[in-house]
Amino acid sequence: MRAALLSLPSTSVASRATDLGLNAHGRFNSGEYYLTLRNILSRVPTGRKHLTNPDPPCHPTRDKCGSFSLSGTNTTPFALVDKPSVPSSRTMLGRGAESAPSPGAGTAEKALSFISRGWREVRDNADADLRLMRARASSFKSLADRELENFFSFPSAGLAFSSPSELEIVKRIKPKLSELQQAYSARDLSRRVLEKWAPKSTIRIDMSSIRSVIVSEVDEMGEIFGLGGDGARSQKRVLWKGEAQEEQVKEWDPIRILKMCLKGLERKSQSTSNELVEKVKLSLEILPLDLPELLAYLVKQSGPLFDHLGIQRDTCNKIIEALCRRHKDHLVSHSLSAKEASLIDENIDYLDLRIASVLESTGHHYEGGFWTNLLEHKTTDKKRHVAIVTTASLPWMTGTAVNPLFRAAYMAKSAKQDVTLVVPWLCKSDQDLVYPNSLRFISPEEQEAYIRNWLEDRIGFKTDFKISFYPGKFSRERRSIIPAGDTTQFIPSKEADIAILEEPEHLNWYHHGKRWTDKFNYVVGVVHTNYLEYIKRQKNGAIQAFFVKHINNWVTRAYCDKVLRLSAATQELPKSIICNVHGVNPKFLKVGEKIAAEKEQGNQAFSKGAYFLGKMVWAKGYRELIDLFAKHKNDLEGFKLDIYGSGEDSQEVQYAARKLDLNLNFFKGRDHADDSLHGYKVFVNPSVSDVLCTATAEALAMGKFVICADHPSNEFFRAFPNCLTYKTSEDFVARVKEAMNNEPQPLTSEQRYNLSWEAATQRFMQYSELDKVLNNEETISCKASGPKVNKSISMPILSEAVDGGLAFAHYCFTGNEILRLSTGAIPGTRDYSKQHCMDLHQLPPQVQNPVYGW
């Protein structure tokens, strides 16, 4: 029996569920099961066990315990008994002869037991599937009931309605929906659903009743939302799906409004996408940077480095022009407008515009580099603050003491900004070395009073600016005042807006403190002195001048945003332009007007000959003056020159003149506005070390002849007819004779204005671009004397990162006392002294900046 069963195909029972008594609907059929069992047993060979009472009709039934019995004419439960084997061709399994009796008497029982176990497994799986189907149907019914109950109860759940009409329509719909709930919540709902269940069938809920209720209520309450009127609103069609039909009804107004909003959003998204496409097209129109342009920009940003190496700026400009010539022509013809192309033709920086346009097309915005301080220093009020920091103060009559004082007075006169003049304070020991005529000050307040009185006596109006002091120390070797400590800390942070550094290289040689451009929003440097010319006159001057030149480039680039050079006599510095931003004392202009009036009346205006006035040091032109008089002693016979001055080299200068028996008369130094000097007709100034001689401008303002060298420092004065320049010593003699034999011409009103401090202040505001800064304008000129163009804020500047690195390196260098002393610094000037603390009422630097350690 077992061998016969195993010989059957493996899928014979599993592939036919009906062989095991299950119909297509999953129900048990006892008759089919019995017949199947008989067919299997009939294949068993002779000698196997057969069923007793096989007479049909009989049907198996199942009792309460789950056992089966045969019901029919004979109700005796069937059992397996031994019967004699009968040969049969159906049971031979392919053999033609009768087989021998099998000795296995219990094989039939084992086969039936195997079949029974298989049936029980099938029956249990079918029961489990039926239970799962019933559970899911019950869950679906419970969920539907809860949703309907929630829908019926939501008007009383505290929900807010915009109008009573909305609540009314819900109350009208509620009774009709209750009927739907009763219809679908009956007990036989699960049975009806299961009867219609089929493998490919879907459950459909008839929504036609809900549809008809809602449509009828909307028709009755056509204007409950106040959106329609007089039946004039458009009636679009909405499709409601039933079992087999579609109906067109009026569109609900809230839905219509929702659709309109969705369409508006769709149009907006399309417009946004169109703008994006346009931007992409615009970026594609601008050609990317190539290698020659990148090299040209690198060469341009490396200009200060080439200056250090001795490479001329003209050479760098030629290299840049050669690299960008082809791309410049393409940019002018394709990428720029007519106005921008005209700017290019006028030598506006093409490379900056090119890089800015490329970066702007990519959407990049520059936000500062590693060394850049991105925080803007805002003042407490709307008025701007300007701090003018200088290296000297009255009563020392030097250009860096007088000119910044006038600048502060005339900038404060406009009342557009608050001005603070920051000057050095010297201790008593240094005052003895610097201040003339035994003038000494016990406190800063006393010196401030002296400065204000001196200034107001010359300008003729009341000054309205603040004067502050920072500690300084006089250097005998350099003959100048060196700041002690961090100068920036003596300017309050609330006033740190704009800084004007008079002699920025001098102020920052040994500066060890906060970076000026970090504390202030804008920093302008004004170069007064040609230090290289002074240093070259000293021992080993060429080597010292080489190092000083690079140090000056270093500090001005690191600490200034803009540098103004009074003339081309100074060294070329980064970020610098040339412009005379100095004027003359109004007192000298009044003297000139007085002399012109006397000439008109026919009176003799000048009663004296020629004179020279200046600090008596060799570098101030005394060497050149003695050489000229010694070389042309015979040609200048009868010509006498009066010299007014005091200084460290007074004795040496006077000794050299007496030794050569020159017609030079020496007098003690005095103010150029002194009445004793008004009668001179000719002012002689052979100095070539000055940047812009203030005494020359004052002499021109008084209507005198001026004889000076043909030098870049005198370029501004050549426009005046009374200025006589010379190139050789022979020219000097000719100019002296010309001046002594003629009368100077009176100044015109325009010439007088060009010499005034009003004009100088206007030039300063224009060329330093301070007027734009004060007006909060972001336009930066590519060239000081040319048109203005707006540079893109997205344009990164390589030099800013370099400047920050130079400032950090300088801070580290000046923090080492050994390095400071090796470069000529005064010992103990990294911090101010105790005497400065007492005079300026400051805490010691150890208290303000404590150092914590082991």
Buried (B, 14 or more C-beta within 10 A) or exposed (E): BEEBBEEEEEEEBEEEBEBBBBEEEEEBBBEBBBBBBEEBBEBBBBBBBBBBBEEEEBBBEEEEEEEBBBBEEEEEBBEBEEEEBEEEEEBBEEEEEBBEEBEEEEBBEEBBEEBEEEBEEBBEEBEEEEEEBEEEBEEBBEEBBEEBEEBBEEBEEEEEEEEEBBEBBBEEBBEBBEEBBEEBBEEEBBEEBEEEEEEEEEEEEEBBBBBBBBBEBBEEBBEBBEEBEEEEBEEEEBEBEBEEEEBEBBBBBEEBEEEEEEEEEEEEEEEEEEEEEEEEEEBEEBBEBEEBBEBBBEBBBBBBEBBBEEBEEEEBEEBBEEBBEEBBEEBBEEBBEEEBBEBBEEEBBBBBBBBBBBBBBEEEEBEBBEBBBEEEBEBEEEEBBBBBBBBBBBBBBBBBBBBBBBBBBBBBBEEBBBBBBBBBBBBEEBBEEBBEEEEEBEEBEEBBEBBBEBBEEBBEEEBEBBBBBBBBBBBEEBBBBBBBBBBBBBBEEEBBBBBBBBBBBBBBBBBBBBBBBBBBBBBBBBBBBBBBBBBBEEEEBEEBBBEBBEBBBBBBBBBBBBBBBBBEBBBBBBBBBBBBBBBBBBBBBBBBBEBBEEBEEEEEBBEBBBBBBBBBBBBBBBBBBBEBBBBBEEBBEEBEBBBBBBBEBBEBBBEBBEEEEBBBEBEEBBBBBEEEBBBBBBBBBBBBBBBBBBBBBBBBBBBBBBBBBEBBBBBBBEEBBBBBBBEEBEBBBBBBEEBBEEBBBBBEEEBBBBBBBBBBBBBBBBBBBBBBBBEEEEEBBBBBEEEBBEBBEBBBBEBBBBBBBBBBEBBEBBEEBEEBEEEBBBEEBBBBBEEBBEBBEBEBBEEEEEEEEE
